[in-house]
Amino acid sequence: MTGAIDPGRLRARLEYETLVEMPDGQGGYEASWVKQFDVWAAIRPLAGAAPEEAGTRQAVTTHEIIVRKRAGIVAGARFRLGPRLFDIAAAHDPDETGRYLTCRCRETR
């Protein structure tokens, strides 16, 4: 999405999740994804590919996800839309006004 951002396009309600390490009771930890909050977003697919890894093909689609700017949204976290998961690769303020964040995400199926 280029140019001015239309807030009416933020129609998808996503869950923002972060990876949290929880003690496993045996001196180690178990990593799990924990919901932090919900955000309204505009989702736009950018590209798709089916790279081969370990002899199998896995469909990968990159997306641009725009949300209202909020503290805590960082690369390494993810968005969830029902069963769909979007790993955040990068997040930046597209017009440096402090109103929105554009997140480059990777959806793997």
PyMOL commands that set and color helices and strands:
alter all, ss='L'
color gray80, all
select helices_A, chain A and resi 7-9
alter helices_A, ss='H'
color red, helices_A
select strands_A, chain A and resi 12-23+29-49+52-53+56-57+60-68+78-81+84-92+100-108
alter strands_A, ss='S'
color yellow, strands_A
deselect
rebuild
show_as cartoon
